[in-house]
Amino acid sequence: MLNIEFPDDLISLSLYNVFSSRINDRKFIKHAKDWNKKIVLHIEPFYPVTVIFDGTNIKFDRKEDPEPDMKVTIHVNTMLDIANDRLNPFFAIEEGKMEVDGLGEDSEKIMRFYNIFVVSMQMVASEPNVNYFEINKDTR
Amino acid sequence: MTTIHQRNVFERISKDNVYSKLVKIFGRDYVSDKDVDLYPYSQDMTENKPHMPDFVVIPQNNEQLIELVKFCNEFSIPIVPYATGNNVGGLTIPDYGGIIVDFGKKMNKILHIDDNMMYALLEPGVTFGQLKKHLEENYPQLRYSFPNAPPYSGVVGNVLLSGMTNLAAKIGSMADSINGLEVITADGNVARIGSCFYGKDKADDDSWWCRYPMPDLLGLFVNFQGMTGLVTKCAVQLWPKEPIEKPQLVVFFGLTDLAPFLREVGRADIVNDVAAFSIEVAKMEVGIPEPVRYPEEPPYTAVVPMSAKTENQMNAKLEILNNIIEKLNNEGTNIHLIDYREFAKLFNLKALNIFNLPSQILSLHEYSGLTWFGAYAPSHKFEELIEKTDELYRKHGVPPFNYLKIMKGGHYGIFRPIFRFKKFKDQDKIVKLLEEIADVCIDLGCIPYKTPSWITAKLREKINPGWLALFEKIKDCMDPNNIFNPGRWNT
């Protein structure tokens, strides 16, 4: 099982929504568990967020880590084009619409990033996460 | 807050005799004087002081209501109309006791939908959810203009109080699209207002198609908060449902970037509505208990419902919207446009609640208290309103929940700070903030709607004496014994 920390900023909340939709998905668990990487995702025009994969935990830091394992910069509308299958993510890189630093030739890193981020967004875009009904007991 | 001086409801007739009369009119099953039945009507979610009614009655027809009004007028017994009790102004709290007339239980029928002239004839207890379902199932080519309110709230109450709609940028408030009313006045007279005014006893269902050109008597009942008569029927305009819908999300990175956008887009005639709100509202919607705005986040966002008859028309509208944003950004704002439905799927589906109206935003209602300063606002004062209220929110340590709109082709605006709070715990703090915000907004020319009497008392200090004299004269003329919802507007 994975633990996904519930964040309170706009972009991390979106990532939480995307990741938590696959929290019981074996393939997602396989890729996210023990990845132990810090990925900076800068969705423009918003701010960069560092996603920290640490053992079975996924955490968010709404700052850019100075030494990330990977940094991805993408405009929100390009991200929506990829999520909704209007744009192939590899073409997006080729066309300079998505900048990826730190990818190198590490095929495992490519595979994990693709599955955790791209596939999850595409899955949520086609079948939204409806598992959000939580009672906030503190406010009752 | 104002003090209410109690009056003796049963000065001229005993409570037992009133009960007997009510049973005679409505039948034993539809009258109650039991505390357990009366308690829910004694309060609402707001800060306004609770007060128990003496009776609740459930009417089924006009004959019963005519008899009730004549009886109450003879013995000066207050009558408070009630549909669903969801207003945020304490408007159905019976400040002087008397009789609650609960329309929501039996007088809740959709009497007629006119497909040709596009209107709905409603009884006072019809809810937004009921009307939406009825139209979707039977008249999918038509739509109503829905507010940011739960589906179980009443249409007619909101219409008569000039509530908001998700077609506000086109048509203005709900009261702007009333075709006609049927009302019972203090003497028991039944008046039909609007094109339905022909005919002695009854109007044909297809005669409620227009409000003009006779003298517009609707003004005697709109925004009067039930102080001038009992409305028993209301005809509201419907609109063609356009097949192409592409709601947009606009994000604003400067605190007041929203203001020029609202003014420009309002007059462009391309959007149905602009539902703008502070980022804290968006976070509250997805369940963050005490939302905080971080410096890097956009302070405001707006959901912009757009519809068109064809894809080409939609593309033209989007082109105009993009041009407006480009122009404003060249002038120094930092505004961005995103496809709303697509973004909501990634962000959180709950965000669609602000688009798919009517809807219940659970996290707004999950506290025991809810109140607001909902106001019509001069749009050239938006910047000042945002900045000054932002300071007040910070001073009191309360997250800013502001909603803004542009109305009727940009002719005026709406500014609505709203507050959820825990009753008996932080009510005093919220009321203090609300009072300070009310003072600032009124000073800047805002005019609150669905206004509780403690705020109308503030307004009275600023309203010109001629208006007040005319208002009092009309109230005295329409309701000489002050039986209709006494206390509203400090009557």
Interface residues (C-beta under 8 A of the other chain):
Chain A: D8 D9 L10 L13 S14 N17 V18 P45 F46 Y47 R62 V76 N77 M79 L80 A83 N84 M121 V124 A125 P128 N129 V130 Y132 E134 N136 D138 T139 R140
Chain B: V251 F253 I279 A282 K283 V286 G287 I288 P289 P291 V292 Y294 E296 E297 P298 N334 H336 I338 D339 E342 F343 K345 L346 F347 N348 L349 K350 S363 E366 Y367 K422
